[in-house]
Amino acid sequence: MNNNTLTDEQRRAFADLIKEVQKKYEQDFNNHLLGLKAELAPRLESRSKISQLMDDIRNFRSKLSEAADSLRRFGFRVIDDGMISVDYDVERDGQRLYEQKVRQAREDHEQASTGFRKAIFDVWSAETAEEARGIVRRLVE
């Protein structure tokens, strides 16, 4: 037997290394998804806050109108330039961003999983320990 020939025991060891790297990747991926949710949750949950803020704006407009009338009575010139317009749908925008990021994360995850499966196949197909080391090294780096 040639010293460069890869034994089944070595192949198993390299495959186990790949599985360990994949396990760490899976943990990082799950943490990444949780991070995305935590990052975007305030946007998704802000719908009720937006309604409250809109009510506040309406109340403030009423108070502002009353204050403007009072200033007019004192002889000041007050220009009322119209309504406040808020045109921003936080819920839809936040949901779309979240779905986009999760979709991209899942695509990246599928690509990485395919890479792990291919690496295990390549290790079992490798003829030398150096070739198998190179396969594992590419995953770890």
C-alpha positions as CSV (number, residue, x, y, z in Angstrom):
1,M,0.0,0.0,0.0
2,N,1.3,3.4,-0.9
3,N,1.9,5.9,2.0
4,N,-0.1,8.5,0.2
5,T,-3.1,6.3,-0.1
6,L,-6.1,7.5,1.9
7,T,-7.5,4.9,4.3
8,D,-11.2,4.6,5.1
9,E,-10.4,5.6,8.7
10,Q,-8.7,8.8,7.4
11,R,-11.7,9.4,5.1
12,R,-14.1,9.0,8.1
13,A,-11.9,11.4,10.1
14,F,-12.0,14.0,7.4
15,A,-15.8,13.6,6.9
16,D,-16.2,14.0,10.7
17,L,-14.2,17.3,10.5
18,I,-16.6,18.5,7.7
19,K,-19.6,17.5,9.8
20,E,-18.2,19.5,12.8
21,V,-17.7,22.6,10.5
22,Q,-21.2,22.1,9.2
23,K,-22.7,21.9,12.7
24,K,-21.0,25.1,13.7
25,Y,-22.3,26.7,10.5
26,E,-25.8,25.5,11.3
27,Q,-25.6,27.1,14.8
28,D,-24.3,30.4,13.3
29,F,-27.1,30.3,10.7
30,N,-29.7,29.8,13.4
31,N,-28.2,32.7,15.4
32,H,-28.2,34.8,12.2
33,L,-32.0,34.2,11.7
34,L,-32.7,35.0,15.3
35,G,-30.6,38.2,14.8
36,L,-32.6,39.2,11.7
37,K,-35.8,38.7,13.6
38,A,-34.6,40.7,16.6
39,E,-33.2,43.5,14.3
40,L,-36.5,43.8,12.3
41,A,-39.0,43.0,15.0
42,P,-39.4,46.6,16.1
43,R,-40.4,47.6,12.6
44,L,-42.9,44.7,12.4
45,E,-44.4,45.5,15.8
46,S,-44.5,49.2,15.3
47,R,-47.9,49.2,13.6
48,S,-49.8,50.0,16.8
49,K,-47.2,52.6,17.7
50,I,-47.8,54.3,14.3
51,S,-51.5,54.4,15.0
52,Q,-50.8,56.1,18.4
53,L,-48.5,58.6,16.8
54,M,-51.0,59.4,14.2
55,D,-53.6,60.0,16.9
56,D,-51.0,62.2,18.7
57,I,-50.5,64.2,15.5
58,R,-54.2,64.8,15.2
59,N,-54.4,65.9,18.8
60,F,-51.4,68.2,18.3
61,R,-52.9,69.7,15.2
62,S,-56.0,70.5,17.2
63,K,-53.9,72.1,19.9
64,L,-51.8,73.9,17.3
65,S,-54.9,75.3,15.7
66,E,-56.1,76.5,19.0
67,A,-52.7,78.1,19.8
68,A,-52.7,79.8,16.4
69,D,-56.1,81.2,17.0
70,S,-55.0,82.6,20.3
71,L,-51.9,84.2,18.7
72,R,-54.1,85.8,16.1
73,R,-56.3,87.3,18.8
74,F,-53.2,88.9,20.2
75,G,-52.5,90.5,16.9
76,F,-49.9,88.1,15.5
77,R,-49.9,87.0,11.9
78,V,-50.0,83.1,11.8
79,I,-49.7,81.2,8.5
80,D,-51.5,77.9,8.5
81,D,-49.8,75.9,5.7
82,G,-52.0,72.9,5.6
83,M,-51.9,69.3,6.7
84,I,-49.2,67.0,7.9
85,S,-48.8,64.1,5.6
86,V,-47.2,60.8,6.6
87,D,-46.8,58.4,3.7
88,Y,-44.8,55.5,5.0
89,D,-46.1,52.0,5.5
90,V,-43.8,50.6,8.2
91,E,-45.5,47.2,8.5
92,R,-45.3,46.4,4.8
93,D,-41.8,47.8,4.4
94,G,-40.4,46.0,7.4
95,Q,-42.1,42.7,6.5
96,R,-40.7,42.9,3.0
97,L,-37.2,43.6,4.3
98,Y,-37.4,40.8,6.7
99,E,-38.7,38.3,4.1
100,Q,-35.9,39.5,1.7
101,K,-33.2,38.9,4.3
102,V,-34.6,35.5,5.4
103,R,-34.8,34.4,1.7
104,Q,-31.2,35.5,1.1
105,A,-30.1,33.8,4.3
106,R,-31.9,30.5,3.3
107,E,-30.3,30.7,-0.2
108,D,-26.9,31.1,1.3
109,H,-27.7,28.3,3.7
110,E,-28.7,26.0,0.9
111,Q,-25.5,26.8,-1.0
112,A,-23.4,26.1,2.1
113,S,-25.2,22.8,2.8
114,T,-24.6,21.7,-0.8
115,G,-20.9,22.6,-0.3
116,F,-20.7,20.5,2.8
117,R,-22.3,17.5,1.1
118,K,-19.9,17.9,-1.9
119,A,-16.9,18.2,0.5
120,I,-17.9,14.9,2.2
121,F,-18.2,13.2,-1.2
122,D,-14.9,14.7,-2.3
123,V,-13.2,13.4,0.9
124,W,-14.5,9.9,0.3
125,S,-13.3,10.2,-3.3
126,A,-9.9,11.6,-2.5
127,E,-6.9,9.4,-3.1
128,T,-4.4,11.0,-0.7
129,A,-4.5,12.4,2.8
130,E,-3.1,15.7,1.4
131,E,-6.0,16.0,-1.0
132,A,-8.5,15.4,1.8
133,R,-6.8,17.9,4.0
134,G,-7.1,20.5,1.2
135,I,-10.8,19.8,0.9
136,V,-11.3,20.3,4.7
137,R,-9.0,23.3,4.8
138,R,-11.1,25.1,2.1
139,L,-14.2,24.7,4.3
140,V,-12.5,25.9,7.5
141,E,-10.9,29.0,6.0
